[in-house]
Amino acid sequence: MIYPILDKSLPEERRVDGSRTRLLSSPEWYAGLSELLSRAGKPDFPQVFADTVSKLAHFDYTVTFAYNGPDMPLCLHHTFQQRQFEIHVEDYEVGPYLLDPFYKATANGLRSGLYRLAELAPDQFYKSEYYRSYYVQTGPVDEIAFFIPGNANWTIVTSLMRSPRQRAFNAHDLRMLRCVEPLLRGIAERHWRTDERLKAGGSERNEKAVLERTVQDALEKRGIPPLTPRELEVVGLVLEGHSSESIANILGITAGTVRIHRKNIYAKMRISSQRELFAIFMTTSVL
């Protein structure tokens, strides 16, 4: 096979993109896929999967969670340093995952495909306290994820993150990854269906009820009277990063009514900002 000569007159980014495109027709790529397939069912599969994907698009770290309804997610693999691990795994598993757009997508039935965080996030997600006070602590500038069906109701989400010193994933990165996503998903699905940790049946808990119970528990610990069911719905959507307009559309009420609910909620809770609301949410863990 004859490969085209790399045109050094092109900008470096375009040369790299062209090189990665040609990778898909190279013997090395198919040898790598063969190796990945051979590792299905073996402990090192997640790392080999990450190594394979990194040939198509650079990322700085990766984490794989398994979700089963609102139950606490399972971390199946990660490449974090200790501080990142504490935030993105240990802290995440005891509550913040309920506000994560990737988790929310699995709870809403999304089970396969490749998605960018921004594609699934609420309209005010990047202004939410979840994002500003929690998510950016380890500073990923961009995040995309493979959604892979597991046994029963389990969905495996492998996230790829770029740090602030890197550029966001570009259109070429996404085209490359989406081109091979069905093949990689099939191989990964074969692996995760052998994982003994994912044998349990579907969760009987309701995601909305878990989030509301978490908020009510936090209020009870502070001696604050319980919120009404509608107020709890509004609190949950505010924490996720929805604007008043978005909440109104979801609940079928007017934006003005949402603002009245928010005002009443803040008064009951004796707070004045979303930052304080998020801090209260973070004071209790999901049981």
N, C-alpha and C positions, 0 to 999 in steps of 0.2 A: 504494500500500500504506500502511495506517495502522499506526504503531508505538505501543505502549503508552507512556504517560507514565511517566518514571522516578519511583518513589515515594521521595522524599527522607526519609520517615519511617523507612525501613529502614536498618539498619546499612550502613556503606559497603561492607563485604565482600560482602554479599548484593546490593547494588545493582550492584557490579562484575560479580558472577557472572551476574545477570540480563541485564546489558548484553551480556556475551559470548555468552550463549545466544541472544539476538536477532540477534547478528551472523550466525549461520548462515543466517538467512532474509533477509539484506540484500543488495542489489545489489552493495555494496562487497566482500562476501565472495566472490561469484562472479566479480567482476572480478579479484580477487586470485588466485583459482584459475586463471583464464584466463591471467594473466600468468605464474604459476608453470609452467603447462603449456608456454607459449611459450618458457620458458628452458631446458627439458629439452635436454640435449646441449651447453649453453653454459657457459663458465667460471663465470659468476656464479650458476648454479643453487643451489649450497649456501647462499649468503647469502640468496637470495630464499626458499628453503625455510624458513630460520630466521626470516626476517621474517614469513612467512605464519603459522607456528606460534605466534610470539610474540603474535599478535592473540588467540589463544585461551587462552594461559597464559603468564604472565611467567616468564622465566628470565634469569639474569645472564650466562651464557656457555654456549657449545655447542662440541662437538667431534665430528667424524665419522671413525671408523676403519673400514677394510676388513680383515676377517679371512679367512684361508684356512688352515684347520687350525692347527697350531702355529707356522707361519711368522711372522716378525716382522710385526706389523700395519702397514698404511699409513695415515698421517694424510692425509685428503683435504680437510679443512677445519677451521678452529678460529677462535675469537674471543678467545683468551687474551691476557693481558698477558705480558711476557717471562718473569717468574718462574713463572707458571702454566704457560707453554709448556714450560719446562725440566723441570718435574715431571711434568705430565700427558701430555707427548708424548716429549721426548728421553729422559728417564729411563725412562718407561713402556715404550718400544719395545724396550729392551735386557734386559728380564727381568720386571719386575713385572706385565706384562700376563698372564703365565701364572697369576697368582693372582686376576685380575679376574673377578668373577661374570658380567659381560657377555661377556667372552671365553669363559669356561667354558661359558656357555649356547650360544654358536655352535659350540664344539667338540663339544658334546653333541647338535647337530643342530637347535637352535632357529634358525629363519630368518626369521620374520615375526611382527609384533605390536608392541604397546607395553607395556613392562614397567618397573616400579619396581625400583631396585637391591635394596631389601629383599625383594622377592618372589623373587629368584634367588639371594641370598646364603646361604652356609652358616649353621648355627645360632649359631656363635660369631664370625661375620665382624666384627661391630662391636667385638669384644674382641681381635681378631687384631692382630699386629704390622704386618701389611700395612696395615690400616686406621689403626691408631694412630700408626705411625711414618712411613708414606708417604702414604696417601690424604688424610688431613686436613691436610697441609701447606699446601694452598691453600684448605682450609676449606669445601667444598660441604656445605650442610646437608641437601640432598636431591638425588637424581638419577633421572631417568627416561630411557628410550631407545626410539627406533624401530628395529626390526630389519627390514632390507630385503634381499630376495634379490638377489644379483648374478649375474654370469656363473659358470658351473661351480660350484665349491664356495665362492665368495666370498660373504660376508655383510657388508652395510654396517650399521653401528650408529651412529646419530646420537643423542648424549647431550645432554640439557638439564639444566643444573645451576643450583641456587640457592645463593647465598652465605649465610653465617651471619646476616647482618642481615635476611634474608627468612624468611618462614614456609615450612614444608615444603609440597609440593604437596598440595592437599586433594582430597577425593572428587570435587568438582565439576570441578576441573582434569582429573582422570583420565577422568571421564565425557565431557567435551568432546573431549579428544584421542582417546579410543578410538572416539568416534562418527565422527570423520573419518579415523581411521587407515587404513582400507582404501583410501580415495580418495587420500590423500597417499602411501601406500606405492606404489600403482600408478603415480603420476606419478614418484616418486623412482626406482622400479625402471626405468622407461623411460629416465631420465637415466643412471643408473649403468651400464647395459648398454652405453652408448656410450663409457665411459671406457677409454682404451687401456691404462691401468695395470693393469686388471683382466682382461686377456685370458689370463693364464697358466692352465694346467690345475691340477687339484687337487694338493695337497701329498701327498707320499708319506711324510712324517714322522708319527710318532705323538706326540700331545700329551703323553701320560704319559711316554714315553721322553725327550722333550725336557726336561721338568721334572726328571726323575731325573738325566739327564746333566749338567744345570746344577748340581745339588747335588753330584754326584760330582766335577765339575771344581773346584768351590770347595773341597771337602775335600782333593783332591789338591794344590792350591796351598798348603794349610796343613800338608801332611805328615800328614794324618789318614787312617787306613786306610779303604778303601771300606766302605759300609754294605751289608747284605744286601738282596736285592730287596724283602722284606717291610718292612724298616726304611725303605727309600726310599719305599715306598707311604705309610707312616705319616707320614714327613717332609712329603711333598707335601700330604697332607690337612691336617696341622697348619698348614702355611703358608697354605693356602687359608682357614682359619678354621673348621674342623670340630672339634667337641668329641670327647672320647674315645668317648662314646656314639654319636655320628654316624659316626665312623670304624669303630667296631665293626659297625654296621649295614651300611656299605658293603662292608667286607672279610669279613663273615660270621664274625667272631670275637667274643669277649667284651670288654666294656669293661675288665675287669681285665687281659686280655692286651695290650690297647692301651697301658695305663698301664705295663706291664712293658717293652714295646717303647720307649716314650718315655724311660723311665728309662735303659735300655741305650744308646739313641741319644745322650742327653745325656752319658753317661759316656764313650762312644767319642769324641765330638766335644769333650770337655772344656769343656762349657758347662753352665749351670744355668738358663737361661730361654729362652722363645720369642723374646725380643728379640735374644738372641745368635744364635739360629738364623736369624732373619730377616736379621741383619747379615751372616752368612756367605753366605746366598743372594744378597744384593745385591753381593757382591764379584766376581761373575763375570757375564758377559753371555751371551746365547743366541747360538750360532754358527750 
